[in-house]
Amino acid sequence: MPVRIASARIVFSLLLLSTSWFSVTTVGQAAERNVIFIITDDESPTLGCYGDAAARTPAIDALAADGVVFRNAFATTASCSASRSVVMSGLHNHRNGQFGHQHHYHKFASFHDVVSLSLPRVMQRAGYRTGQIGKYHVAPETVYQFETYLKANSRNAVEMAETSKAFLTDQDDERPFFLYFATSDPHRGGGVDKSSERELKPNLFGNKPNRGAFPGVDEVFFDPAEVTVPPFLPDTPETREELAQYYQSCSRIDAGVARLVEILKEADLYDKTMIVFTSDHGMAFAGGKTTVYEGGLRVPFVVRDPYQTDRGVESQALISHIDITPSLLDFAGGLDAQTNGPKNPLNANKFWKERGEALKENRNGNKPFVSYHGKSWMPVLAEPTKPHHETIMASHTFHEIQMYYPMRVVRDNDFKLIWNIAHPLPYPFASDLWAASSWQAQLAKGDDAPYGQMTVGRYVQRPEFELYDMRTDPNESTNLATSPGHADVLETYKAKLKAMQKEFDDPWILKWKYE
């Protein structure tokens, strides 16, 4: 009998040891699946890995060479706060409630119950320690709550990386990390370049005047004659001078990415961390930011996942910013494939009741937040030739609060339909885009002055519908909405748009009936 008991004890001890070893291994494996999500401010796919010969982005290009470059990645709205709310909720902003800017007198905010789906909240509940540095620009803070907030000059991505080092290399917390790294470059700002010889001076795009440099940054300066002028902009001296400043600001971001990679490699974390690089929307030029043209919605999107075997590839899959939160949560092991929501969902009603907050407010728009609008692109990383969305939708309503101009878009690989709901109104300008030398130079020439693929007058006064053949006219130069030969196509895409508005709970679907 004692022998049997002893044997039983030995077996139990071995089982306990085996269980303990398995638990440690499981924790160790989970702790390796870190995430750095990099989001820049007003950047188009002006990167070397996207074929831009003028760009100087070696660090991001290196990520692309060892990851996946998404060639067809789109924001859902080309406005800062609205777009960031989509990134951090997996919901179109017309549904999450962040219709426009969060700051100053604009003060838009998401519904309180988005807390159950918000990116930092679900990553924390999936077992991650969460940190944020740089631009935030969403509300309420409790909804999009990170555990750790880091402070650095968001115009200096190198400084941001250095400030993030302690968080990334923290050995006291065994949880994997999720870092939300948000630069303010290459957003307009910092005044104008007074050294310019032109009457209309270019914006500095956050750069130091007189070819100055930020601490720790080896600034890259650009010759206006050598920049790439995108097809939606006029090729003028004013545009080229502004683009030279823009490219410099983009290069400063790349320097920060390079430093982040160095920090990860030094800490043996590089091959344990997925890095995602994107922008909130396209560049801050008229025709880009605040529009739903390709210049506003098309964004860079590079993913380096060290756990994938197929890397250094490109994907033609249509992906959208609504896919980001479910994808990162999927990587973290926290996405429920059945509900397309979190495996460990937060009960919003219980959450706010326990906090004693927002008890009498409209917290959800009369419908609970259970599922994401987007879907995970993790399967595309494993199989880059795999398609993702057949059709994507865009939804813009405000930028600044005085800029009411709702637009709805449906797009696939064949056609793109834009519905300018407030088309009788002149198109409202963001204050910084109106003041841009690239715009003012053409405005001074009159309504017939060329501006990219259209004229100044055509840019300001838009038709109700714009239909573009994306196969033959990717630069959106010819509106086919009034073409008799495309009447059936127009009706088909109107029906697609209505269906997506219904699917994604867009209140502006009512405008089909009475406006």
C-alpha positions as a Python dict, from the first residue, in 0.01 Angstrom:
ca = {
    (1, 'M'): (0, 0, 0),
    (2, 'P'): (272, 255, 86),
    (3, 'V'): (448, 168, -241),
    (4, 'R'): (129, 237, -429),
    (5, 'I'): (82, 569, -250),
    (6, 'A'): (442, 664, -321),
    (7, 'S'): (395, 572, -685),
    (8, 'A'): (79, 774, -695),
    (9, 'R'): (260, 1070, -543),
    (10, 'I'): (540, 1039, -803),
    (11, 'V'): (285, 1025, -1084),
    (12, 'F'): (99, 1324, -938),
    (13, 'S'): (425, 1516, -905),
    (14, 'L'): (516, 1440, -1266),
    (15, 'L'): (172, 1548, -1381),
    (16, 'L'): (202, 1869, -1179),
    (17, 'L'): (547, 1933, -1325),
    (18, 'S'): (415, 1864, -1674),
    (19, 'T'): (120, 2097, -1618),
    (20, 'S'): (346, 2369, -1481),
    (21, 'W'): (584, 2333, -1774),
    (22, 'F'): (290, 2355, -2017),
    (23, 'S'): (158, 2666, -1844),
    (24, 'V'): (494, 2840, -1856),
    (25, 'T'): (536, 2745, -2222),
    (26, 'T'): (189, 2872, -2302),
    (27, 'V'): (253, 3201, -2123),
    (28, 'G'): (591, 3232, -2292),
    (29, 'Q'): (445, 3176, -2636),
    (30, 'A'): (164, 3423, -2574),
    (31, 'A'): (407, 3683, -2441),
    (32, 'E'): (598, 3668, -2767),
    (33, 'R'): (307, 3779, -2984),
    (34, 'N'): (360, 4152, -2941),
    (35, 'V'): (207, 4424, -3158),
    (36, 'I'): (326, 4769, -3262),
    (37, 'F'): (65, 4960, -3458),
    (38, 'I'): (207, 5269, -3632),
    (39, 'I'): (-38, 5525, -3768),
    (40, 'T'): (80, 5847, -3930),
    (41, 'D'): (-114, 6166, -3989),
    (42, 'D'): (-218, 6255, -4345),
    (43, 'E'): (17, 6026, -4541),
    (44, 'S'): (-50, 5878, -4882),
    (45, 'P'): (136, 5569, -5012),
    (46, 'T'): (440, 5786, -5086),
    (47, 'L'): (687, 5514, -4994),
    (48, 'G'): (962, 5339, -5181),
    (49, 'C'): (786, 5005, -5138),
    (50, 'Y'): (490, 5152, -5329),
    (51, 'G'): (712, 5248, -5619),
    (52, 'D'): (754, 5616, -5534),
    (53, 'A'): (1096, 5704, -5674),
    (54, 'A'): (1114, 6031, -5481),
    (55, 'A'): (1051, 5881, -5137),
    (56, 'R'): (1330, 5808, -4890),
    (57, 'T'): (1180, 5544, -4662),
    (58, 'P'): (1437, 5264, -4619),
    (59, 'A'): (1311, 5143, -4279),
    (60, 'I'): (950, 5100, -4390),
    (61, 'D'): (1068, 4950, -4719),
    (62, 'A'): (1267, 4694, -4517),
    (63, 'L'): (953, 4599, -4324),
    (64, 'A'): (774, 4559, -4655),
    (65, 'A'): (1054, 4341, -4793),
    (66, 'D'): (1001, 4106, -4500),
    (67, 'G'): (624, 4135, -4475),
    (68, 'V'): (315, 4205, -4683),
    (69, 'V'): (240, 4524, -4875),
    (70, 'F'): (-131, 4579, -4927),
    (71, 'R'): (-176, 4761, -5256),
    (72, 'N'): (-545, 4831, -5209),
    (73, 'A'): (-585, 4959, -4854),
    (74, 'F'): (-841, 5230, -4782),
    (75, 'A'): (-952, 5456, -4502),
    (76, 'T'): (-1328, 5489, -4465),
    (77, 'T'): (-1310, 5866, -4426),
    (78, 'A'): (-1031, 6116, -4490),
    (79, 'S'): (-1072, 6305, -4165),
    (80, 'C'): (-847, 6266, -3862),
    (81, 'S'): (-1071, 6196, -3560),
    (82, 'A'): (-1340, 6022, -3761),
    (83, 'S'): (-1084, 5791, -3922),
    (84, 'R'): (-905, 5714, -3596),
    (85, 'S'): (-1234, 5617, -3436),
    (86, 'V'): (-1282, 5364, -3716),
    (87, 'V'): (-930, 5230, -3665),
    (88, 'M'): (-992, 5190, -3292),
    (89, 'S'): (-1344, 5047, -3308),
    (90, 'G'): (-1372, 4838, -3625),
    (91, 'L'): (-1691, 5034, -3700),
    (92, 'H'): (-1772, 5299, -3959),
    (93, 'N'): (-1774, 5638, -3792),
    (94, 'H'): (-2139, 5699, -3887),
    (95, 'R'): (-2214, 5408, -3651),
    (96, 'N'): (-1961, 5462, -3374),
    (97, 'G'): (-2071, 5826, -3351),
    (98, 'Q'): (-1740, 6009, -3406),
    (99, 'F'): (-1865, 6212, -3701),
    (100, 'G'): (-1581, 6465, -3699),
    (101, 'H'): (-1303, 6624, -3497),
    (102, 'Q'): (-1277, 6562, -3125),
    (103, 'H'): (-1085, 6876, -3031),
    (104, 'H'): (-1167, 7245, -2987),
    (105, 'Y'): (-1526, 7354, -3055),
    (106, 'H'): (-1591, 7056, -3284),
    (107, 'K'): (-1615, 6804, -2996),
    (108, 'F'): (-1754, 6498, -3164),
    (109, 'A'): (-1733, 6171, -2971),
    (110, 'S'): (-1815, 5802, -3004),
    (111, 'F'): (-2104, 5632, -2829),
    (112, 'H'): (-2015, 5517, -2479),
    (113, 'D'): (-2099, 5152, -2549),
    (114, 'V'): (-1828, 5130, -2815),
    (115, 'V'): (-1620, 5046, -2507),
    (116, 'S'): (-1713, 4682, -2566),
    (117, 'L'): (-1536, 4677, -2905),
    (118, 'S'): (-1265, 4943, -2873),
    (119, 'L'): (-913, 4838, -2969),
    (120, 'P'): (-723, 4912, -2647),
    (121, 'R'): (-999, 4764, -2434),
    (122, 'V'): (-1026, 4435, -2624),
    (123, 'M'): (-647, 4394, -2648),
    (124, 'Q'): (-619, 4437, -2272),
    (125, 'R'): (-894, 4179, -2216),
    (126, 'A'): (-708, 3946, -2454),
    (127, 'G'): (-412, 3957, -2214),
    (128, 'Y'): (-206, 4248, -2345),
    (129, 'R'): (-52, 4544, -2168),
    (130, 'T'): (-148, 4847, -2374),
    (131, 'G'): (42, 5168, -2437),
    (132, 'Q'): (-17, 5477, -2646),
    (133, 'I'): (216, 5752, -2764),
    (134, 'G'): (158, 6050, -2991),
    (135, 'K'): (-166, 6167, -3146),
    (136, 'Y'): (-486, 6041, -2981),
    (137, 'H'): (-775, 6257, -3111),
    (138, 'V'): (-1074, 6040, -3019),
    (139, 'A'): (-1330, 6048, -2740),
    (140, 'P'): (-1449, 5952, -2484),
    (141, 'E'): (-1115, 5867, -2323),
    (142, 'T'): (-1276, 5598, -2107),
    (143, 'V'): (-1399, 5422, -2421),
    (144, 'Y'): (-1057, 5421, -2588),
    (145, 'Q'): (-861, 5369, -2267),
    (146, 'F'): (-499, 5253, -2271),
    (147, 'E'): (-320, 5138, -1957),
    (148, 'T'): (-8, 5346, -2024),
    (149, 'Y'): (26, 5686, -2189),
    (150, 'L'): (371, 5797, -2301),
    (151, 'K'): (468, 6155, -2382),
    (152, 'A'): (708, 6273, -2651),
    (153, 'N'): (718, 6523, -2935),
    (154, 'S'): (485, 6365, -3191),
    (155, 'R'): (671, 6555, -3465),
    (156, 'N'): (984, 6358, -3381),
    (157, 'A'): (928, 5986, -3432),
    (158, 'V'): (1285, 5913, -3319),
    (159, 'E'): (1213, 6073, -2983),
    (160, 'M'): (884, 5882, -2970),
    (161, 'A'): (1071, 5556, -3026),
    (162, 'E'): (1324, 5636, -2753),
    (163, 'T'): (1044, 5720, -2512),
    (164, 'S'): (874, 5390, -2595),
    (165, 'K'): (1183, 5182, -2520),
    (166, 'A'): (1113, 5127, -2150),
    (167, 'F'): (757, 5017, -2224),
    (168, 'L'): (866, 4778, -2499),
    (169, 'T'): (1143, 4619, -2296),
    (170, 'D'): (963, 4601, -1960),
    (171, 'Q'): (1056, 4267, -1797),
    (172, 'D'): (834, 4311, -1492),
    (173, 'D'): (509, 4245, -1679),
    (174, 'E'): (494, 3905, -1852),
    (175, 'R'): (205, 4004, -2076),
    (176, 'P'): (276, 4073, -2443),
    (177, 'F'): (266, 4440, -2535),
    (178, 'F'): (44, 4638, -2768),
    (179, 'L'): (184, 4982, -2855),
    (180, 'Y'): (-24, 5237, -3048),
    (181, 'F'): (240, 5464, -3203),
    (182, 'A'): (82, 5773, -3365),
    (183, 'T'): (291, 6045, -3526),
    (184, 'S'): (172, 6398, -3604),
    (185, 'D'): (384, 6397, -3919),
    (186, 'P'): (326, 6465, -4203),
    (187, 'H'): (24, 6679, -4105),
    (188, 'R'): (43, 7045, -4205),
    (189, 'G'): (172, 7279, -3936),
    (190, 'G'): (454, 7498, -3813),
    (191, 'G'): (383, 7796, -4036),
    (192, 'V'): (524, 7857, -4381),
    (193, 'D'): (872, 7841, -4528),
    (194, 'K'): (968, 8209, -4535),
    (195, 'S'): (1285, 8129, -4728),
    (196, 'S'): (1077, 8049, -5036),
    (197, 'E'): (1112, 8304, -5314),
    (198, 'R'): (750, 8263, -5417),
    (199, 'E'): (475, 8500, -5314),
    (200, 'L'): (271, 8205, -5189),
    (201, 'K'): (492, 8029, -4935),
    (202, 'P'): (474, 7650, -4882),
    (203, 'N'): (358, 7508, -4553),
    (204, 'L'): (637, 7353, -4345),
    (205, 'F'): (447, 7029, -4270),
    (206, 'G'): (596, 7027, -3921),
    (207, 'N'): (954, 7070, -4040),
    (208, 'K'): (1196, 7308, -3871),
    (209, 'P'): (1242, 7636, -4061),
    (210, 'N'): (1570, 7716, -4235),
    (211, 'R'): (1653, 7349, -4286),
    (212, 'G'): (1672, 7286, -3915),
    (213, 'A'): (1663, 6939, -3762),
    (214, 'F'): (1487, 6772, -3472),
    (215, 'P'): (1707, 6619, -3202),
    (216, 'G'): (1835, 6278, -3305),
    (217, 'V'): (1702, 6310, -3660),
    (218, 'D'): (1917, 6316, -3971),
    (219, 'E'): (1673, 6522, -4176),
    (220, 'V'): (1630, 6444, -4545),
    (221, 'F'): (1571, 6747, -4767),
    (222, 'F'): (1403, 6732, -5107),
    (223, 'D'): (1442, 6925, -5429),
    (224, 'P'): (1097, 7042, -5550),
    (225, 'A'): (1200, 6954, -5903),
    (226, 'E'): (1243, 6588, -5807),
    (227, 'V'): (929, 6513, -5608),
    (228, 'T'): (645, 6299, -5742),
    (229, 'V'): (331, 6498, -5819),
    (230, 'P'): (28, 6270, -5776),
    (231, 'P'): (-238, 6282, -6050),
    (232, 'F'): (-496, 6457, -5829),
    (233, 'L'): (-273, 6764, -5788),
    (234, 'P'): (-170, 7031, -6038),
    (235, 'D'): (196, 7018, -6136),
    (236, 'T'): (286, 7374, -6037),
    (237, 'P'): (585, 7531, -5859),
    (238, 'E'): (368, 7591, -5552),
    (239, 'T'): (258, 7228, -5539),
    (240, 'R'): (614, 7103, -5580),
    (241, 'E'): (744, 7326, -5300),
    (242, 'E'): (476, 7195, -5066),
    (243, 'L'): (542, 6836, -5167),
    (244, 'A'): (912, 6881, -5090),
    (245, 'Q'): (818, 6976, -4735),
    (246, 'Y'): (572, 6687, -4715),
    (247, 'Y'): (833, 6432, -4826),
    (248, 'Q'): (1077, 6559, -4564),
    (249, 'S'): (816, 6508, -4293),
    (250, 'C'): (752, 6153, -4419),
    (251, 'S'): (1124, 6075, -4405),
    (252, 'R'): (1133, 6180, -4040),
    (253, 'I'): (868, 5915, -3970),
    (254, 'D'): (1087, 5657, -4137),
    (255, 'A'): (1375, 5751, -3907),
    (256, 'G'): (1150, 5678, -3610),
    (257, 'V'): (1050, 5341, -3753),
    (258, 'A'): (1419, 5261, -3797),
    (259, 'R'): (1484, 5338, -3430),
    (260, 'L'): (1186, 5128, -3320),
    (261, 'V'): (1325, 4833, -3514),
    (262, 'E'): (1669, 4884, -3356),
    (263, 'I'): (1516, 4881, -3008),
    (264, 'L'): (1327, 4561, -3082),
    (265, 'K'): (1634, 4388, -3225),
    (266, 'E'): (1852, 4493, -2932),
    (267, 'A'): (1597, 4341, -2691),
    (268, 'D'): (1548, 4024, -2898),
    (269, 'L'): (1188, 4128, -2966),
    (270, 'Y'): (1192, 4193, -3339),
    (271, 'D'): (1097, 3838, -3433),
    (272, 'K'): (837, 3829, -3158),
    (273, 'T'): (649, 4142, -3267),
    (274, 'M'): (403, 4210, -3548),
    (275, 'I'): (447, 4562, -3688),
    (276, 'V'): (167, 4733, -3878),
    (277, 'F'): (228, 5061, -4061),
    (278, 'T'): (-51, 5276, -4203),
    (279, 'S'): (-195, 5628, -4209),
    (280, 'D'): (-528, 5771, -4099),
    (281, 'H'): (-591, 5887, -4459),
    (282, 'G'): (-427, 6054, -4757),
    (283, 'M'): (-203, 6361, -4777),
    (284, 'A'): (-320, 6705, -4665),
    (285, 'F'): (-377, 6864, -5005),
    (286, 'A'): (-704, 6960, -5170),
    (287, 'G'): (-800, 6647, -5361),
    (288, 'G'): (-661, 6429, -5083),
    (289, 'K'): (-756, 6484, -4720),
    (290, 'T'): (-1130, 6547, -4650),
    (291, 'T'): (-1231, 6402, -4989),
    (292, 'V'): (-1345, 6053, -5081),
    (293, 'Y'): (-1135, 6048, -5395),
    (294, 'E'): (-848, 5802, -5417),
    (295, 'G'): (-610, 6070, -5293),
    (296, 'G'): (-805, 6092, -4969),
    (297, 'L'): (-893, 5730, -4900),
    (298, 'R'): (-601, 5526, -5034),
    (299, 'V'): (-344, 5466, -4760),
    (300, 'P'): (-14, 5282, -4717),
    (301, 'F'): (-50, 4949, -4537),
    (302, 'V'): (249, 4733, -4453),
    (303, 'V'): (241, 4437, -4215),
    (304, 'R'): (543, 4242, -4095),
    (305, 'D'): (429, 3936, -3903),
    (306, 'P'): (734, 3729, -3799),
    (307, 'Y'): (514, 3424, -3753),
    (308, 'Q'): (420, 3403, -4121),
    (309, 'T'): (623, 3190, -4360),
    (310, 'D'): (520, 3376, -4677),
    (311, 'R'): (683, 3719, -4655),
    (312, 'G'): (825, 3983, -4885),
    (313, 'V'): (508, 3976, -5094),
    (314, 'E'): (232, 4204, -5215),
    (315, 'S'): (-143, 4162, -5182),
    (316, 'Q'): (-404, 4306, -5414),
    (317, 'A'): (-683, 4234, -5164),
    (318, 'L'): (-926, 4516, -5086),
    (319, 'I'): (-889, 4600, -4718),
    (320, 'S'): (-1040, 4878, -4512),
    (321, 'H'): (-967, 5056, -4185),
    (322, 'I'): (-1270, 4878, -4037),
    (323, 'D'): (-1056, 4561, -4053),
    (324, 'I'): (-778, 4680, -3822),
    (325, 'T'): (-927, 4614, -3478),
    (326, 'P'): (-1063, 4266, -3560),
    (327, 'S'): (-733, 4174, -3728),
    (328, 'L'): (-515, 4276, -3434),
    (329, 'L'): (-753, 4104, -3196),
    (330, 'D'): (-739, 3793, -3416),
    (331, 'F'): (-357, 3797, -3397),
    (332, 'A'): (-392, 3824, -3018),
    (333, 'G'): (-619, 3519, -3011),
    (334, 'G'): (-916, 3718, -2884),
    (335, 'L'): (-1152, 3725, -3185),
    (336, 'D'): (-1467, 3513, -3180),
    (337, 'A'): (-1515, 3382, -3532),
    (338, 'Q'): (-1886, 3323, -3474),
    (339, 'T'): (-1981, 3669, -3351),
    (340, 'N'): (-1697, 3858, -3524),
    (341, 'G'): (-1652, 4027, -3189),
    (342, 'P'): (-1434, 3973, -2882),
    (343, 'K'): (-1415, 3628, -2724),
    (344, 'N'): (-1413, 3798, -2387),
    (345, 'P'): (-1666, 4078, -2442),
    (346, 'L'): (-1705, 4358, -2194),
    (347, 'N'): (-2066, 4405, -2076),
    (348, 'A'): (-2118, 4774, -2149),
    (349, 'N'): (-2429, 4814, -1933),
    (350, 'K'): (-2257, 4660, -1633),
    (351, 'F'): (-1940, 4859, -1700),
    (352, 'W'): (-2111, 5200, -1695),
    (353, 'K'): (-2339, 5109, -1408),
    (354, 'E'): (-2042, 5010, -1192),
    (355, 'R'): (-1869, 5337, -1280),
    (356, 'G'): (-2185, 5539, -1221),
    (357, 'E'): (-2131, 5721, -1552),
    (358, 'A'): (-2348, 5800, -1854),
    (359, 'L'): (-2644, 5631, -1691),
    (360, 'K'): (-2902, 5853, -1860),
    (361, 'E'): (-2721, 5908, -2189),
    (362, 'N'): (-2780, 5759, -2533),
    (363, 'R'): (-2492, 5514, -2517),
    (364, 'N'): (-2544, 5298, -2823),
    (365, 'G'): (-2774, 5460, -3080),
    (366, 'N'): (-3052, 5216, -2984),
    (367, 'K'): (-2854, 4908, -3091),
    (368, 'P'): (-2593, 4713, -2894),
    (369, 'F'): (-2235, 4692, -3015),
    (370, 'V'): (-2160, 4323, -3057),
    (371, 'S'): (-1980, 4272, -3390),
    (372, 'Y'): (-1722, 4453, -3597),
    (373, 'H'): (-1806, 4595, -3938),
    (374, 'G'): (-1468, 4477, -4064),
    (375, 'K'): (-1309, 4133, -4075),
    (376, 'S'): (-963, 4000, -4000),
    (377, 'W'): (-700, 4009, -4273),
    (378, 'M'): (-483, 3757, -4088),
    (379, 'P'): (-579, 3486, -4343),
    (380, 'V'): (-444, 3714, -4618),
    (381, 'L'): (-106, 3733, -4443),
    (382, 'A'): (-91, 3354, -4458),
    (383, 'E'): (-209, 3347, -4820),
    (384, 'P'): (-138, 3685, -4989),
    (385, 'T'): (-318, 3590, -5312),
    (386, 'K'): (-639, 3543, -5116),
    (387, 'P'): (-911, 3808, -5170),
    (388, 'H'): (-1062, 3993, -4876),
    (389, 'H'): (-1353, 4232, -4937),
    (390, 'E'): (-1537, 4218, -5267),
    (391, 'T'): (-1673, 4570, -5204),
    (392, 'I'): (-1582, 4843, -4957),
    (393, 'M'): (-1774, 5144, -4831),
    (394, 'A'): (-1663, 5492, -4727),
    (395, 'S'): (-1860, 5730, -4507),
    (396, 'H'): (-1773, 6098, -4459),
    (397, 'T'): (-1994, 6355, -4290),
    (398, 'F'): (-1780, 6621, -4120),
    (399, 'H'): (-1419, 6726, -4085),
    (400, 'E'): (-1439, 7049, -3891),
    (401, 'I'): (-1787, 7100, -3748),
    (402, 'Q'): (-1872, 7379, -3991),
    (403, 'M'): (-1786, 7149, -4284),
    (404, 'Y'): (-2109, 6953, -4321),
    (405, 'Y'): (-2081, 6768, -4649),
    (406, 'P'): (-2196, 6405, -4625),
    (407, 'M'): (-2057, 6174, -4890),
    (408, 'R'): (-2110, 5801, -4924),
    (409, 'V'): (-1898, 5575, -5140),
    (410, 'V'): (-1910, 5218, -5262),
    (411, 'R'): (-1608, 5076, -5444),
    (412, 'D'): (-1488, 4747, -5582),
    (413, 'N'): (-1221, 4657, -5837),
    (414, 'D'): (-1445, 4761, -6126),
    (415, 'F'): (-1628, 5082, -6037),
    (416, 'K'): (-1652, 5347, -5770),
    (417, 'L'): (-1968, 5543, -5694),
    (418, 'I'): (-1964, 5865, -5490),
    (419, 'W'): (-2292, 6008, -5363),
    (420, 'N'): (-2251, 6376, -5276),
    (421, 'I'): (-2559, 6408, -5056),
    (422, 'A'): (-2518, 6785, -5005),
    (423, 'H'): (-2426, 6847, -5369),
    (424, 'P'): (-2615, 7179, -5406),
    (425, 'L'): (-2367, 7327, -5156),
    (426, 'P'): (-2017, 7434, -5254),
    (427, 'Y'): (-1763, 7189, -5121),
    (428, 'P'): (-1642, 7315, -4779),
    (429, 'F'): (-1270, 7347, -4718),
    (430, 'A'): (-1064, 7257, -4415),
    (431, 'S'): (-897, 7578, -4303),
    (432, 'D'): (-543, 7453, -4362),
    (433, 'L'): (-621, 7317, -4708),
    (434, 'W'): (-787, 7643, -4810),
    (435, 'A'): (-476, 7837, -4708),
    (436, 'A'): (-239, 7599, -4889),
    (437, 'S'): (-24, 7769, -5151),
    (438, 'S'): (-90, 7472, -5384),
    (439, 'W'): (-463, 7554, -5376),
    (440, 'Q'): (-447, 7933, -5361),
    (441, 'A'): (-223, 7953, -5667),
    (442, 'Q'): (-485, 7779, -5880),
    (443, 'L'): (-783, 7948, -5717),
    (444, 'A'): (-639, 8286, -5818),
    (445, 'K'): (-654, 8177, -6183),
    (446, 'G'): (-1032, 8126, -6177),
    (447, 'D'): (-1283, 7844, -6202),
    (448, 'D'): (-1142, 7714, -6530),
    (449, 'A'): (-791, 7670, -6394),
    (450, 'P'): (-679, 7306, -6402),
    (451, 'Y'): (-657, 7121, -6072),
    (452, 'G'): (-539, 6764, -6107),
    (453, 'Q'): (-794, 6573, -6312),
    (454, 'M'): (-1055, 6852, -6289),
    (455, 'T'): (-1085, 7229, -6269),
    (456, 'V'): (-1106, 7459, -5968),
    (457, 'G'): (-1477, 7517, -6034),
    (458, 'R'): (-1550, 7148, -6074),
    (459, 'Y'): (-1367, 7072, -5750),
    (460, 'V'): (-1578, 7323, -5554),
    (461, 'Q'): (-1920, 7252, -5707),
    (462, 'R'): (-1978, 6879, -5733),
    (463, 'P'): (-2254, 6675, -5897),
    (464, 'E'): (-2487, 6449, -5701),
    (465, 'F'): (-2325, 6130, -5830),
    (466, 'E'): (-1977, 6051, -5951),
    (467, 'L'): (-1912, 5717, -6117),
    (468, 'Y'): (-1561, 5609, -6214),
    (469, 'D'): (-1433, 5305, -6399),
    (470, 'M'): (-1145, 5197, -6174),
    (471, 'R'): (-1012, 4954, -6433),
    (472, 'T'): (-952, 5210, -6707),
    (473, 'D'): (-964, 5536, -6510),
    (474, 'P'): (-792, 5486, -6172),
    (475, 'N'): (-722, 5861, -6149),
    (476, 'E'): (-1094, 5943, -6154),
    (477, 'S'): (-1076, 6180, -6449),
    (478, 'T'): (-1408, 6099, -6623),
    (479, 'N'): (-1739, 6098, -6438),
    (480, 'L'): (-1964, 5838, -6602),
    (481, 'A'): (-2273, 5908, -6389),
    (482, 'T'): (-2447, 6093, -6674),
    (483, 'S'): (-2321, 5860, -6948),
    (484, 'P'): (-2620, 5689, -7117),
    (485, 'G'): (-2403, 5383, -7174),
    (486, 'H'): (-2347, 5347, -6799),
    (487, 'A'): (-2704, 5400, -6675),
    (488, 'D'): (-2736, 5036, -6575),
    (489, 'V'): (-2401, 5044, -6397),
    (490, 'L'): (-2507, 5355, -6205),
    (491, 'E'): (-2826, 5188, -6085),
    (492, 'T'): (-2639, 4872, -5990),
    (493, 'Y'): (-2394, 5064, -5773),
    (494, 'K'): (-2666, 5277, -5618),
    (495, 'A'): (-2829, 4951, -5509),
    (496, 'K'): (-2495, 4827, -5371),
    (497, 'L'): (-2450, 5147, -5176),
    (498, 'K'): (-2801, 5131, -5029),
    (499, 'A'): (-2743, 4770, -4926),
    (500, 'M'): (-2418, 4856, -4748),
    (501, 'Q'): (-2574, 5156, -4579),
    (502, 'K'): (-2843, 4925, -4446),
    (503, 'E'): (-2592, 4660, -4340),
    (504, 'F'): (-2376, 4914, -4156),
    (505, 'D'): (-2661, 5114, -3997),
    (506, 'D'): (-2599, 5443, -4177),
    (507, 'P'): (-2863, 5703, -4076),
    (508, 'W'): (-2804, 5888, -4403),
    (509, 'I'): (-2981, 5605, -4588),
    (510, 'L'): (-3295, 5811, -4520),
    (511, 'K'): (-3171, 6074, -4765),
    (512, 'W'): (-3262, 5846, -5055),
    (513, 'K'): (-3626, 5905, -4963),
    (514, 'Y'): (-3652, 6275, -4896),
    (515, 'E'): (-3354, 6457, -5046),
}
